């Protein structure tokens, strides 16, 4: 008896977990992206990595840099061949939002992508203002997380 294949479920959102560890996240903005067909397919399949990506402002436009899209190659004879594409992609936001981000960036904050939303008709990117953490802040975060985990285990065992 043949087993039925489980349908592949794509993630609802691709999360940049490293951003929450490296930055103190502040105000969030949801913006659209300019993508081609293969990039949309990669996003819907969950073949995107936001780790190490950042947002810059050029010519009063927002650009997503260093986000890796694993694009499918449509070559005959190669099944499942993929290539990694990290070129900059334009983000779509209102002028008011861009001006607000530029003002905060001048004060020393960074613009960090935190989440890529793939549900619905459009693909949206959640970007946030972040202030970089120091190494001792990161160690404190790890210590607090370990203490919470230990306390949850102790409560669960009782």
C-alpha positions in Angstrom: 0.0 0.0 0.0 1.5 3.3 -1.1 1.7 6.1 1.4 0.2 9.4 0.6 2.5 12.3 0.3 1.9 15.2 2.8 1.3 18.5 1.1 4.2 20.9 1.4 3.1 23.8 3.6 5.0 27.1 3.0 5.7 29.2 6.0 3.2 32.1 6.6 6.1 34.4 7.5 9.9 34.2 7.2 11.3 35.6 10.4 14.7 37.2 10.9 15.5 35.9 14.4 19.0 37.4 14.4 17.6 40.9 14.2 15.8 40.6 17.6 19.1 39.3 19.1 21.4 42.0 17.6 19.1 45.0 17.9 16.6 46.6 20.3 13.6 46.7 18.0 11.4 49.8 18.0 8.8 51.1 15.6 7.7 48.7 12.8 6.6 49.5 9.3 5.0 47.1 6.7 6.2 47.8 3.2 5.8 46.2 -0.2 8.6 44.8 -2.4 9.4 45.0 -6.1 10.0 41.3 -7.1 10.3 39.3 -10.3 8.4 36.0 -10.9 11.1 33.6 -9.7 11.7 35.8 -6.6 8.0 35.6 -5.8 8.1 31.8 -6.2 11.1 31.6 -3.8 9.3 33.8 -1.3 6.1 31.6 -1.4 8.2 28.4 -1.0 10.1 29.9 1.9 13.5 29.9 0.2 14.6 33.3 1.5 17.0 34.1 4.2 16.9 37.5 5.9 19.9 36.9 8.3 22.5 39.6 7.7 20.2 41.7 5.6 19.7 45.5 6.1 17.8 48.4 4.6 19.5 51.5 3.1 18.1 54.8 1.8 19.3 55.8 -1.7 17.8 58.7 -3.7 14.9 58.9 -1.1 14.0 55.2 -1.8 14.3 52.2 0.5 16.4 49.3 -0.7 16.7 45.8 0.9 20.3 44.6 0.7 22.0 41.3 1.3 18.8 39.2 1.5 19.4 35.8 -0.1 16.7 34.5 -2.5 17.3 30.9 -3.6 16.0 31.0 -7.1 15.0 28.0 -9.1 16.9 27.5 -12.4 14.8 26.2 -15.3 17.5 24.3 -17.1 16.8 21.1 -18.9 18.4 18.0 -17.3 18.9 19.6 -13.9 16.2 18.8 -11.4 15.9 21.2 -8.5 18.9 23.4 -9.5 19.0 26.6 -7.6 21.1 29.8 -7.5 21.5 32.3 -4.6 20.7 35.9 -5.5 21.6 38.7 -3.1 21.1 41.8 -5.3 19.3 44.9 -3.8 15.5 45.1 -4.0 13.4 48.2 -3.9 10.9 48.5 -1.1 7.6 50.4 -1.5 6.7 52.8 1.3 5.0 56.2 1.5 7.0 59.3 1.4 6.0 60.1 5.0 7.3 56.7 6.2 10.6 57.1 4.4 11.1 60.6 5.8 10.4 59.3 9.3 12.9 56.5 8.8 15.6 58.8 7.4 15.2 61.2 10.4 15.7 58.2 12.9 18.6 56.9 10.9 20.4 60.3 11.3 20.0 59.8 15.0 22.1 56.6 14.8 19.4 54.0 14.5 19.4 51.2 11.9 16.6 50.0 9.7 16.4 46.2 10.0 14.1 43.7 8.2 12.3 41.5 10.8 9.7 39.5 8.9 8.7 38.6 5.4 4.9 38.1 5.1 3.8 35.8 2.3 0.1 35.3 3.1 -2.5 36.9 0.8 -2.0 38.5 -2.6 1.1 40.6 -1.9 4.5 39.8 -0.4 5.2 42.4 2.4 8.3 43.0 4.4 8.1 44.2 8.0 11.0 46.6 8.7 11.8 48.1 12.1 14.0 50.7 13.6 16.7 49.1 15.7 19.4 50.3 18.0 22.4 47.9 18.1 23.1 46.0 21.2 26.5 45.8 22.8 28.1 42.4 23.6 27.2 42.6 27.3 23.6 43.3 26.4 23.6 40.1 24.3 25.1 38.1 27.1 22.5 39.4 29.5 19.7 38.4 27.0 21.1 34.8 26.8 21.4 34.6 30.6 17.8 35.8 31.1 16.6 33.3 28.4 18.4 30.4 30.2 16.9 31.4 33.6 13.4 31.6 32.2 13.8 28.2 30.5 15.1 26.7 33.8 12.2 28.2 35.8 9.7 26.8 33.3 11.2 23.3 33.6 11.0 23.5 37.4 7.4 24.6 37.3 6.6 21.8 34.8 8.2 19.1 36.9 6.2 20.0 40.0 
